[in-house]
Structure formats: structure tokens, C-alpha cells
Amino acid sequence: MKLLHTADWHLGRILYGRSLIEDQRYFIDRFLFPLIDAERPDGVLLSGDIFDRQIAPVEAIRLFDDFVTRLCLDRKIPLVAIAGNHDGADRLGLGARLYRSAGFYLSARLEADIAPVVLQGEGRAVHIYSLPFFDPATARDVLGDDTIRGYGDAYRAVLDRLRAGLRKDACNILLAHCFVTGAAVSDSESPLFIGGSGEIDPALFAGFDYVALGHLHRAQKAGGGQIRYAGSPLKYSFDEERHQKSVTILDTDNPAAARTIGVRPLRDMRTVTGTLEELRQAALAPENKGGREDYIYAVLTGAPVFEPMTRLREFYPNVLGVVNGADLFAGETAERSALRQNLRRRDSLTLFEEFLRQMCDTEPTDDDRAVFAEISRSLLEDAGEAVPTADTGKEAEA
């Protein structure tokens, strides 16, 4: 039996203020469906982060709805999907039980009893188990196990229960959305952990013939040939510009020998370096005609340029960012430099508020701000540094 494994679509992604929905539609319409029609897989596995935000934009929802309809209803190919940390689990899971009758098997929240999706072909049956993204607190509540403390404990408890029900005469596949120890990360992936607390030992997946992972955007093996991240189908930050994006095809008779098929995007993403005139000449060269529409981050060398974005868009219409090469630290990427300079311009309270929104998925309250201000004041006083006053934001001597 043949299966297609993909993940981390992040539908509705916005990069430097630019919506990538056109690029995502191109991936589905012009690459994925032609590939599906050529390969004729018996099922598609989608390992989380279907959407980029918990409240997905309308155009992203419509795009995914169209994909599911064309795959499950028109082509009669089953889709097994899970929620990732970017997905709004409750919203995504609405109607999930009804979808099953149409061949769309969606798992949005962790359940105590996980029944496999069974696909039966000419050979042995394929049992697909789905683990949507979950945290230790959820595992404690669902399993009723107060001994669970971290992600390792949570996955060990859940997987031990699953392993007890695995059929030896079936091909057992697991979908999960997590960070496996030893895997390579990119800047565009939202952290699931701090200081390694969220890492999952690949040994915990023992007993499964194939583990279809999501969360990390680089396609890679993790701990063994049968444990794989499909990676995102498109580049979602300039940190990923050297990635070869792909989807994975596996044969359930030999899952460890899965193969990847490179994605041809509507636009590539790359960093260019040089003076304005050097970049102009390179862009307008006949051999670069196909690359003028790429997403560009420009590192300008030489004298500062007035209104550089306007000048660059004369020959690179989709330039997203620009930085003066003199502003780069040794070995630093342009995108990291822009992030560093942006952080330097922002006060610590703003950064704390963004941390709560991105890491904890919660809006900061006045109590949160008060506690942060008190801790900051205490730390600065201990260090003998100037302390911002509460009413003016100006510095006062500690």
C-alpha cells in the first residue's frame, strides 16, 4: 500500500506582511494534485500545523476545504490528519466525527482511547494511530495520571497504552506533532519547549513501522529510517532558503525505504548580496529571468541607499526585506540581523507580552505586567543598573 506523508502547511502564513496564500494554492493545485494523480496513493497523511494561526483567515479555510473535497470526495482517497501547535484544536475539530464517513479522519485533541484508522489493501492491513499536539497537562487530565510531569512522561504514558494494542500482523503507523531529540530546527518553527524540556526520545516510538512526524520544517529522519519529518512544503523563513522542500512517499511493505519528491514552488526564497547596481545587473541578466519573482532579502554593500526597498522593487518586485551589510555581525544571516535590530528597538515589556502570546497562547493581563515590572525592577536594582520608572518609562537611578 502506498501513502503520501506531508506536514506543516501553515495555510494563511504571512511573511514580512506578505500573504503566502497564492503560493500555497499553487502548491496544492499545480504540484500536489498532479503528483497524487500520478502516484495514486492509497491515503494521505497530514501531520499537523494545517493552518498558521489558531483563528485561520477565511481564504486559508476555503483552500483547505477545497483540498479535502477534491481529495476525499472526488478522488476517494482517505486523508488522515492531526492538529499541530499552530492549529486551533477546538475549531479544527468541529464536525470531525461526521467527516469520517467521507474518508477524512481528523484528530484535533488527545483522547484516552485512540482507535486506529484501518486501511485494507491487497497486502497486510495498515493501522494508523493519530496523536495531535498535546502538552503534559492535557495528558494528565485525559489519562488521569498525576505522575506525568514533562513531555517525555506524557509521550511515554500515551505510547505505552498504544503499544499494548498494536497488531503484529498489521503495518502500524503513527502520526505525531512534536520535537524529537537530535532533529534540526529552523527559525520559523514555534518553540514547543524551553531548555530541552519538550524533547521526545525517538526510542519511545519503538513498535511502530513508520512514524509520520510534523512540526520541524526540514525534511529529515529522526532516530531511524522509519521516523521521519515530512517538512513543510514551502519555505517559511529565510533561514530555510537552503532547504529542499518535499513530500514523502512510503510503501507500507518497506516503510524505512520511503522516498522524497521535491516540491517546485511558485516562487523561491533567497538572500542576495551586493551593491544596488550589482543586484540590478544580476536580476536583469537573461539567465535570471525566472528568478525575478522570487522572495528576496537583500544585503546591500557599499554606500547607504535612499529608499532601498523602492529601488529594489524596480527589478525584484517581491523583495521582502533589506539590510545594510555593515550592520551584520560575523556569520550572521540577514534575517537574524533584522530580528536583532528590531529587538533592540523594543522595550522589555513589549517583548514579554509577545512571549506570552507566542509561547503561552495567552493575552497578557495587568497582573502579568505588574509582576514582570516588579521582577525586572528587582533584577536591575540587584545589578546596580538604571531602572525605568512606572509612570514615565524614563530611567531613574537604582
C-alpha positions as CSV (number, residue, x, y, z in Angstrom):
1,M,0.0,0.0,0.0
2,K,1.3,3.5,-0.9
3,L,0.9,6.5,1.3
4,L,1.8,10.2,0.9
5,H,3.2,11.9,4.0
6,T,3.2,15.7,4.3
7,A,3.0,18.3,7.1
8,D,3.3,21.9,8.3
9,W,1.3,23.6,5.5
10,H,0.7,26.7,7.7
11,L,-2.1,27.8,5.4
12,G,-2.7,31.6,5.8
13,R,1.0,32.3,6.6
14,I,2.1,35.9,6.4
15,L,5.8,36.7,5.9
16,Y,7.0,40.2,6.3
17,G,3.4,41.4,5.8
18,R,3.0,39.4,2.6
19,S,0.3,36.7,2.4
20,L,1.6,33.4,1.0
21,I,-1.8,32.0,0.2
22,E,-1.2,32.3,-3.6
23,D,2.0,30.2,-3.2
24,Q,0.1,27.7,-1.0
25,R,-2.7,27.4,-3.6
26,Y,-0.1,26.8,-6.3
27,F,1.5,24.0,-4.2
28,I,-1.9,22.3,-3.9
29,D,-3.2,22.9,-7.4
30,R,-0.1,22.7,-9.6
31,F,2.1,20.3,-7.6
32,L,0.3,18.2,-5.1
33,F,-2.7,17.1,-7.1
34,P,-0.7,16.3,-10.2
35,L,1.6,14.2,-8.0
36,I,-1.4,12.5,-6.4
37,D,-2.9,11.7,-9.8
38,A,0.4,10.3,-11.0
39,E,1.3,8.3,-7.8
40,R,-2.3,7.2,-6.9
41,P,-1.6,6.8,-3.1
42,D,-4.0,4.8,-1.1
43,G,-4.0,7.5,1.6
44,V,-2.6,10.9,2.6
45,L,-1.1,11.6,6.0
46,L,-1.0,15.3,7.2
47,S,1.0,15.7,10.4
48,G,-0.3,18.9,11.9
49,D,0.0,22.7,11.5
50,I,-2.5,22.7,8.8
51,F,-3.1,26.4,9.5
52,D,-0.7,29.0,10.6
53,R,-2.9,30.6,13.3
54,Q,-5.5,29.3,15.7
55,I,-8.0,31.6,14.1
56,A,-7.3,30.9,10.5
57,P,-8.1,33.5,7.8
58,V,-11.1,32.8,5.6
59,E,-9.1,32.2,2.4
60,A,-7.0,29.6,4.2
61,I,-10.1,27.7,5.4
62,R,-11.6,27.8,1.9
63,L,-8.4,26.5,0.4
64,F,-8.2,23.6,2.8
65,D,-11.9,22.8,2.4
66,D,-11.4,22.7,-1.4
67,F,-8.4,20.4,-0.9
68,V,-10.3,17.9,1.3
69,T,-13.3,17.9,-1.1
70,R,-11.1,17.2,-4.2
71,L,-9.1,14.5,-2.4
72,C,-11.7,12.6,-0.3
73,L,-14.9,13.1,-2.3
74,D,-13.7,13.5,-5.9
75,R,-10.8,11.0,-5.8
76,K,-12.0,8.8,-2.9
77,I,-8.6,8.9,-1.3
78,P,-8.7,8.9,2.5
79,L,-7.0,11.7,4.4
80,V,-5.6,11.2,8.0
81,A,-4.7,14.4,9.7
82,I,-3.9,15.8,13.1
83,A,-3.8,19.2,14.7
84,G,-0.4,20.8,15.4
85,N,0.5,23.5,17.9
86,H,-0.4,26.3,15.4
87,D,-3.9,24.9,14.8
88,G,-6.9,25.9,17.0
89,A,-7.8,22.3,18.1
90,D,-11.4,23.0,19.1
91,R,-12.2,25.0,15.9
92,L,-10.4,22.5,13.7
93,G,-12.1,19.5,15.3
94,L,-15.6,20.8,14.6
95,G,-17.5,18.1,12.8
96,A,-14.6,15.6,12.9
97,R,-16.9,12.6,13.6
98,L,-19.0,13.5,10.6
99,Y,-16.0,13.8,8.3
100,R,-15.1,10.2,8.8
101,S,-17.9,9.0,6.6
102,A,-16.3,10.9,3.7
103,G,-12.9,9.5,4.3
104,F,-11.4,12.4,6.2
105,Y,-10.0,11.2,9.6
106,L,-9.2,14.2,11.7
107,S,-7.8,14.1,15.3
108,A,-7.7,17.5,16.9
109,R,-7.4,16.6,20.6
110,L,-5.8,13.9,22.6
111,E,-8.2,11.1,23.6
112,A,-7.8,8.4,26.3
113,D,-8.7,5.6,23.8
114,I,-7.2,6.0,20.3
115,A,-8.7,3.7,17.8
116,P,-6.6,3.3,14.6
117,V,-7.8,4.2,11.1
118,V,-7.7,0.9,9.3
119,L,-6.8,0.8,5.6
120,Q,-7.2,-2.5,3.9
121,G,-5.5,-3.2,0.6
122,E,-4.2,-6.3,-1.2
123,G,-1.4,-7.0,1.4
124,R,-1.5,-6.6,5.2
125,A,-3.8,-4.1,6.8
126,V,-2.5,-0.6,7.7
127,H,-3.4,0.7,11.2
128,I,-2.9,4.4,11.5
129,Y,-2.8,5.9,15.0
130,S,-3.1,9.7,15.4
131,L,-1.6,11.8,18.2
132,P,-2.5,15.5,17.8
133,F,-0.3,18.0,19.5
134,F,-0.7,17.9,23.3
135,D,1.1,19.2,26.4
136,P,1.8,17.3,29.7
137,A,-1.2,19.0,31.5
138,T,-3.6,17.6,28.8
139,A,-2.1,14.2,29.1
140,R,-2.5,14.3,32.9
141,D,-6.2,15.2,32.6
142,V,-7.0,12.8,29.7
143,L,-5.2,9.8,31.2
144,G,-5.9,10.6,34.8
145,D,-2.2,10.2,35.7
146,D,-0.8,12.8,38.1
147,T,2.7,11.4,37.8
148,I,3.1,12.9,34.4
149,R,5.4,16.0,34.6
150,G,7.1,16.7,31.3
151,Y,6.7,15.9,27.6
152,G,8.8,12.8,27.9
153,D,6.5,11.4,30.6
154,A,3.4,12.4,28.6
155,Y,4.5,10.7,25.4
156,R,5.8,7.6,27.3
157,A,2.4,7.2,29.0
158,V,0.4,7.7,25.8
159,L,2.6,5.5,23.6
160,D,2.8,2.7,26.2
161,R,-1.0,2.5,26.0
162,L,-1.0,2.5,22.2
163,R,1.7,-0.2,22.0
164,A,-0.3,-2.6,24.1
165,G,-2.9,-2.7,21.3
166,L,-0.6,-2.9,18.2
167,R,-1.4,-5.8,15.8
168,K,1.7,-7.7,14.8
169,D,0.1,-8.8,11.5
170,A,-0.5,-5.1,10.5
171,C,1.6,-2.2,9.4
172,N,1.4,0.2,12.4
173,I,1.8,3.9,11.6
174,L,1.8,6.8,14.0
175,L,1.1,10.5,13.2
176,A,2.5,12.9,15.8
177,H,3.5,16.6,16.0
178,C,6.4,17.0,18.4
179,F,10.2,17.7,18.7
180,V,12.3,14.5,18.6
181,T,15.7,14.7,20.2
182,G,18.5,15.3,17.7
183,A,16.4,16.8,14.9
184,A,17.5,20.1,13.2
185,V,15.3,23.1,13.7
186,S,14.6,26.4,11.8
187,D,13.7,29.9,12.9
188,S,10.2,29.7,11.6
189,E,9.1,26.9,13.9
190,S,7.3,28.0,17.1
191,P,9.2,26.5,20.1
192,L,7.4,23.7,22.0
193,F,9.8,23.7,24.9
194,I,12.4,25.6,26.8
195,G,15.8,24.2,27.6
196,G,15.1,20.8,26.1
197,S,12.1,20.1,28.3
198,G,9.9,19.3,25.3
199,E,12.2,16.9,23.5
200,I,11.0,13.3,22.8
201,D,13.3,10.4,22.8
202,P,13.0,8.5,19.5
203,A,13.2,5.3,21.4
204,L,9.7,5.9,22.7
205,F,8.4,5.2,19.2
206,A,9.5,1.5,19.3
207,G,7.0,-0.9,17.9
208,F,5.7,1.4,15.0
209,D,6.6,0.6,11.5
210,Y,6.6,4.2,10.4
211,V,6.3,7.5,12.4
212,A,4.9,10.4,10.3
213,L,6.1,13.5,12.1
214,G,5.2,17.2,11.9
215,H,6.5,20.4,13.5
216,L,10.0,20.7,12.1
217,H,10.2,22.3,8.6
218,R,13.3,20.5,7.3
219,A,12.5,17.1,5.8
220,Q,14.7,14.6,7.8
221,K,15.0,11.3,9.5
222,A,14.9,11.4,13.3
223,G,16.4,8.4,15.1
224,G,15.9,5.9,12.4
225,G,14.7,5.4,8.8
226,Q,11.2,4.7,10.0
227,I,10.9,8.0,11.9
228,R,10.5,10.9,9.5
229,Y,9.6,14.6,9.4
230,A,8.0,15.4,6.1
231,G,9.0,19.0,6.5
232,S,7.0,22.0,5.3
233,P,6.2,22.0,1.5
234,L,7.2,25.7,1.2
235,K,9.9,27.9,2.7
236,Y,8.5,29.9,5.6
237,S,11.6,32.0,6.6
238,F,14.9,33.0,5.0
239,D,16.5,30.6,7.5
240,E,15.0,27.8,5.3
241,E,16.3,29.1,2.0
242,R,18.7,26.2,1.6
243,H,16.1,23.6,2.4
244,Q,14.9,21.3,-0.4
245,K,11.2,21.1,0.3
246,S,9.5,17.8,-0.5
247,V,6.7,15.4,0.3
248,T,7.3,11.8,1.3
249,I,6.1,8.6,-0.4
250,L,6.2,5.4,1.5
251,D,5.4,1.8,0.7
252,T,3.9,0.0,3.7
253,D,5.7,-3.2,2.8
254,N,9.0,-1.3,3.4
255,P,8.4,2.0,5.3
256,A,12.0,2.6,6.1
257,A,12.8,3.0,2.4
258,A,10.5,6.0,2.0
259,R,11.4,8.4,-0.8
260,T,11.0,12.1,-1.1
261,I,9.8,14.1,-4.1
262,G,11.0,17.7,-4.3
263,V,8.4,20.5,-4.5
264,R,8.5,23.0,-7.3
265,P,7.3,26.3,-5.7
266,L,5.7,29.2,-7.4
267,R,8.5,31.4,-6.0
268,D,11.8,30.5,-4.4
269,M,13.1,32.4,-1.3
270,R,16.7,33.6,-1.3
271,T,19.1,36.2,0.0
272,V,21.1,38.3,-2.4
273,T,24.2,40.4,-1.6
274,G,25.9,43.2,-3.4
275,T,25.7,46.9,-4.3
276,L,22.4,48.2,-5.7
277,E,23.9,48.2,-9.2
278,E,25.3,44.7,-8.8
279,L,21.9,43.4,-7.8
280,R,20.2,45.2,-10.6
281,Q,22.6,43.7,-13.2
282,A,22.2,40.2,-11.7
283,A,18.4,40.5,-11.6
284,L,18.1,41.7,-15.2
285,A,20.5,39.1,-16.6
286,P,18.8,36.8,-19.1
287,E,19.7,33.7,-17.1
288,N,17.9,35.1,-14.1
289,K,14.6,35.8,-15.8
290,G,12.8,33.0,-13.8
291,G,14.1,34.3,-10.5
292,R,13.0,37.9,-10.6
293,E,9.7,36.9,-9.0
294,D,11.4,35.2,-6.1
295,Y,11.0,36.3,-2.5
296,I,14.2,38.3,-1.8
297,Y,16.1,39.5,1.2
298,A,18.7,41.9,0.1
299,V,22.0,42.6,1.8
300,L,23.3,45.9,0.4
301,T,27.0,46.6,0.4
302,G,28.7,49.9,-0.3
303,A,27.3,53.3,0.4
304,P,23.8,53.6,2.0
305,V,20.9,53.8,-0.5
306,F,18.0,56.2,-0.2
307,E,14.6,54.3,-0.1
308,P,16.3,51.0,-0.8
309,M,13.0,49.0,-0.9
310,T,11.6,51.2,-3.6
311,R,14.7,50.9,-5.7
312,L,15.0,47.2,-5.3
313,R,11.4,46.6,-6.3
314,E,12.2,48.1,-9.7
315,F,13.8,44.7,-10.6
316,Y,12.8,42.4,-7.6
317,P,9.1,43.1,-7.2
318,N,8.8,40.6,-4.3
319,V,11.6,41.9,-2.2
320,L,10.6,41.4,1.5
321,G,13.4,42.9,3.4
322,V,16.7,44.8,3.1
323,V,19.7,45.3,5.4
324,N,23.0,47.2,5.0
325,G,25.8,44.7,5.0
326,A,27.7,46.8,7.5
327,D,25.0,46.0,10.1
328,L,25.7,42.3,10.0
329,F,27.6,40.5,12.7
330,A,30.2,38.0,11.6
331,G,28.5,34.8,10.3
332,E,25.0,36.3,10.9
333,T,22.2,35.9,8.4
334,A,20.3,38.9,7.1
335,E,17.1,37.8,8.7
336,R,18.7,37.3,12.1
337,S,20.3,40.7,11.8
338,A,16.9,42.3,11.1
339,L,15.4,40.5,14.0
340,R,18.3,41.6,16.3
341,Q,18.0,45.2,15.3
342,N,14.2,45.0,15.7
343,L,14.6,43.6,19.2
344,R,17.0,46.4,20.2
345,R,14.3,49.0,19.3
346,R,11.7,47.4,21.5
347,D,11.3,47.6,25.3
348,S,11.4,44.6,27.6
349,L,7.7,44.8,28.5
350,T,6.7,44.5,24.8
351,L,9.0,41.5,24.3
352,F,7.5,39.9,27.5
353,E,3.9,40.4,26.1
354,E,4.9,38.9,22.8
355,F,6.5,36.0,24.6
356,L,3.2,35.2,26.4
357,R,1.2,35.4,23.2
358,Q,3.6,33.2,21.2
359,M,4.8,30.7,23.8
360,C,1.8,30.5,26.1
361,D,-1.0,31.4,23.7
362,T,-2.5,33.9,26.1
363,E,-3.1,37.6,26.2
364,P,-1.0,39.4,29.0
365,T,-3.1,40.8,31.8
366,D,-2.4,43.8,34.1
367,D,-1.4,41.4,36.8
368,D,1.1,39.8,34.4
369,R,2.6,43.2,33.6
370,A,2.8,44.2,37.2
371,V,4.6,41.0,38.2
372,F,7.0,41.4,35.3
373,A,7.7,45.1,36.2
374,E,8.4,44.1,39.8
375,I,10.8,41.3,38.8
376,S,12.5,43.5,36.3
377,R,13.0,46.3,38.8
378,S,14.4,43.8,41.4
379,L,16.9,42.4,38.9
380,L,18.0,45.8,37.7
381,E,18.4,47.0,41.2
382,D,20.5,44.0,42.1
383,A,22.7,44.7,39.1
384,G,23.0,48.3,40.0
385,E,21.6,49.5,36.7
386,A,19.1,52.3,35.9
387,V,15.5,51.3,36.4
388,P,12.6,52.6,34.2
389,T,10.0,54.5,36.2
390,A,6.5,53.2,36.1
391,D,4.8,56.4,35.1
392,T,7.1,57.9,32.5
393,G,9.2,54.9,31.3
394,K,12.3,57.1,31.8
395,E,15.3,55.7,33.7
396,A,15.9,56.5,37.3
397,E,19.0,55.6,39.3
398,A,18.6,52.5,41.4
